[in-house]
Amino acid sequence: MADIPLPTYDDIRAAVALIAPWVRRTPILEVDVDGRPVALKLELFQHSGSFKARGAFTSVLSAPEPPTALVAASGGNHGLAVAHVGHRLGIPTRIFVPEAAPAVKVDAIAALGAEVDRVGSTYAEAFLASREAAERPGVLALHAYDSFGTVTGQGTLGAEVGQQLPDVDTVLLAVGGGGLCSGVTLGLAGSRPAARVLAVEPTTCPTLHDALAAGAPVDVQVGGVAADALGASRLGQIAFAAVTEHDTASVLVEDDAIVEARRWLWREARVAAEPAGATALAAVLTGAYVPSEGERVCVVVCGGNADPAGL
Amino acid sequence: MADIPLPTYDDIRAAVALIAPWVRRTPILEVDVDGRPVALKLELFQHSGSFKARGAFTSVLSAPEPPTALVAASGGNHGLAVAHVGHRLGIPTRIFVPEAAPAVKVDAIAALGAEVDRVGSTYAEAFLASREAAERPGVLALHAYDSFGTVTGQGTLGAEVGQQLPDVDTVLLAVGGGGLCSGVTLGLAGSRPAARVLAVEPTTCPTLHDALAAGAPVDVQVGGVAADALGASRLGQIAFAAVTEHDTASVLVEDDAIVEARRWLWREARVAAEPAGATALAAVLTGAYVPSEGERVCVVVCGGNADPAGL
């Protein structure tokens, strides 16, 4: 594999300062899970309802020249985040979504003032259209996970967790394309070097798991309850480089366990996560990951962009 | 009015230590409301979904002798909290509710293992029945707001806010019977004497407002969107003594504004509050309360025990 430049901790600290006026420092909630203390990092309270706003603000604010327009391909959390950033910074924004994208997310993107282009039957086609639209001067295309700016921005969450929980040993988080996973791995490596990240994926979206097994990112069939947020069909190159450099471990959880973890968060703490946001907790609840005695565990609740009806 | 003994800050600090193993230190989320910074105290994440667990644990754990049974009258947050405390401490619990109490709350109380007694058509009748049941030796009756233990326990929230936000100027909170209001007033007076509490009530439940106008607690017609949590028909004696001693100010908000504040919390921060939990924020959103330039404002989101469908 070609040498992939990874964000350094200095890059991530610079991003922390750069985006500070625009993002929330999301709180930690300490809970008990079957008698074990677990710190929930409540990133669902971030602007646009997920951590994706960190990467999007970082990409835009660190661009060599202020972009005159933003484009992205995503009918989900990344699209919402880019639309939010365009809205806040006053930059015209186009979001390309597949024709089958759910109306509720598309409507939310449009409500932020972004132009929504429905293109093609797959994400890949929408992505291609977004890249064509980005070829005009001044237009910035924001990748959902596999770009330096995106990973650096998600890294601010890792730096923040290291500050909020200076004794943290393990940070569990859900993985889709790997932007959050690689960013937090790098941010945590700088702020709390003794800690490690544990990646959690649905068995129905095993993008990282299959990449680690194959020794490189590979195309993966994705589906299941968290696919709207975790359903990247291939792990990012940056993510793969970061997780292999840091020996990030991976575990899988069943869709049923994700649904139950989502209910647990509501029942025990009135936290209304989306399925992807409950995925990391599912690993603790099911015993797919069993912390050691005294291990300080943080679980990232990464998003809340789902209808809370039925919780 | 007879001289009412108010909890001191020492009483409240003792309660902080007493209940620490049983309650959560709930987090602060900093948000922007129309360009003004507001700190949300996310007490809806407390055990049982509201601050009421603080008072209930305090009453039970500070009883002169360990009670052999608990009773309370409430089809709402207090009932849920007492049932939770009984469940956690292994003490048999009976909750008296009016026959018309909503099935969803009654079911939640029963799910915690409490015996639910449906008595009478009004809260007053259920309350009377609970007092009769409490006349047996060893049985502890927990008042929803007008008892020393309850107010002392709610005071731990005031002490906590003073610690978490040492520069806070104003704490906005919703008022029903006044347990939270008086407790936080007293706890804040100890931890951050320069700060003051602003009481917010629905126009449909003006229990404190009318008591201040009349110079004493008076019976009030209650109804509206937050009545299941704020619909005490008369302010507590302890609350009245505390708010008059500390000159606590009161503002009213319309039911529509509460509904909109609840939607705002979900839309802007994915916080799924119940109507009572959004009532204090409504005062800021509507301009019923306008903070001064530089004023450090904290809004207590006091509960989340409502169906999140429709948010």
Boltz contact constraints between the chains, C-beta under 6 A:
constraints:
  - contact:
      token1: [A, 27]
      token2: [B, 27]
      max_distance: 6.0
  - contact:
      token1: [A, 27]
      token2: [B, 29]
      max_distance: 6.0
  - contact:
      token1: [A, 29]
      token2: [B, 27]
      max_distance: 6.0
  - contact:
      token1: [A, 29]
      token2: [B, 45]
      max_distance: 6.0
  - contact:
      token1: [A, 44]
      token2: [B, 270]
      max_distance: 6.0
  - contact:
      token1: [A, 45]
      token2: [B, 29]
      max_distance: 6.0
  - contact:
      token1: [A, 45]
      token2: [B, 269]
      max_distance: 6.0
  - contact:
      token1: [A, 45]
      token2: [B, 270]
      max_distance: 6.0
  - contact:
      token1: [A, 49]
      token2: [B, 270]
      max_distance: 6.0
  - contact:
      token1: [A, 269]
      token2: [B, 45]
      max_distance: 6.0
  - contact:
      token1: [A, 270]
      token2: [B, 44]
      max_distance: 6.0
  - contact:
      token1: [A, 270]
      token2: [B, 45]
      max_distance: 6.0
  - contact:
      token1: [A, 270]
      token2: [B, 49]
      max_distance: 6.0
  - contact:
      token1: [A, 270]
      token2: [B, 304]
      max_distance: 6.0
  - contact:
      token1: [A, 272]
      token2: [B, 272]
      max_distance: 6.0
  - contact:
      token1: [A, 272]
      token2: [B, 308]
      max_distance: 6.0
  - contact:
      token1: [A, 304]
      token2: [B, 270]
      max_distance: 6.0
  - contact:
      token1: [A, 308]
      token2: [B, 272]
      max_distance: 6.0
  - contact:
      token1: [A, 308]
      token2: [B, 308]
      max_distance: 6.0
  - contact:
      token1: [A, 308]
      token2: [B, 311]
      max_distance: 6.0
  - contact:
      token1: [A, 309]
      token2: [B, 309]
      max_distance: 6.0
  - contact:
      token1: [A, 311]
      token2: [B, 308]
      max_distance: 6.0
